[in-house]
């Protein structure tokens, strides 16, 4: 799958395909009110670049549904 969470954490890595326009994807997330960090080269290898989705107890089911819909749209 797209999400990789091998350890319990509130941060979920969403791997970025090598051919994805990261700037456009980031814009789409932010334009929908979703603040999502990235881990990009040279901080990580080029094939390990990712979005970092942080969840908190305050996020609602609607927030998570919005996130999922946006991920679906971006991918």
C-alpha positions in Angstrom: 0.0 0.0 0.0 0.9 3.7 -0.1 1.1 4.0 3.7 4.0 2.4 5.5 3.7 2.2 9.3 5.9 -0.6 10.7 6.0 0.9 14.2 3.2 2.5 16.3 3.4 6.2 15.6 1.2 9.2 15.0 3.2 10.0 11.9 2.4 7.9 8.8 4.9 8.0 5.9 3.3 8.3 2.4 5.9 7.3 -0.1 6.3 9.7 -3.1 6.5 8.0 -6.5 9.6 9.0 -8.4 7.6 10.5 -11.2 5.2 12.5 -9.0 5.4 16.3 -9.1 5.9 16.9 -5.4 5.3 20.6 -5.5 1.9 20.1 -7.3 0.9 17.4 -4.8 1.9 19.6 -1.8 -0.1 22.5 -3.3 -3.2 20.2 -3.6 -2.9 19.1 0.0 -2.4 22.6 1.3 -5.2 24.1 -0.9 -7.5 21.7 0.9 -6.4 22.8 4.3 -4.1 19.8 4.9 -0.7 20.6 6.2 1.6 17.7 5.3 5.4 17.8 5.8 7.8 16.1 3.4 11.1 14.3 3.8 13.0 14.9 0.6 16.4 14.4 -0.9 19.1 15.0 0.4 17.6 14.3 3.9 16.5 10.9 2.6 17.6 8.9 -0.5 15.8 9.9 -3.7 13.8 6.6 -3.7 12.7 7.1 0.0 11.1 10.6 -0.4 7.8 10.8 1.4 5.0 12.9 2.7 4.7 12.7 6.5 1.1 12.6 7.7 0.7 13.5 11.4 -2.5 12.5 13.1 -3.7 13.8 16.5 -6.6 12.8 18.8 -8.3 16.1 17.8 -8.6 15.0 14.2 -12.2 14.1 13.4 -13.5 11.3 11.2 -14.4 14.1 8.7 -10.7 15.3 8.8 -9.5 11.8 8.0 -12.1 11.3 5.2 -10.9 14.6 3.7 -7.3 13.4 3.9 -8.2 10.1 2.2 -10.1 11.8 -0.5 -7.2 14.2 -1.2 -4.7 11.3 -1.3 -6.9 9.6 -3.8 -7.1 12.7 -5.9 -3.3 13.4 -5.8 -2.5 9.8 -6.7 
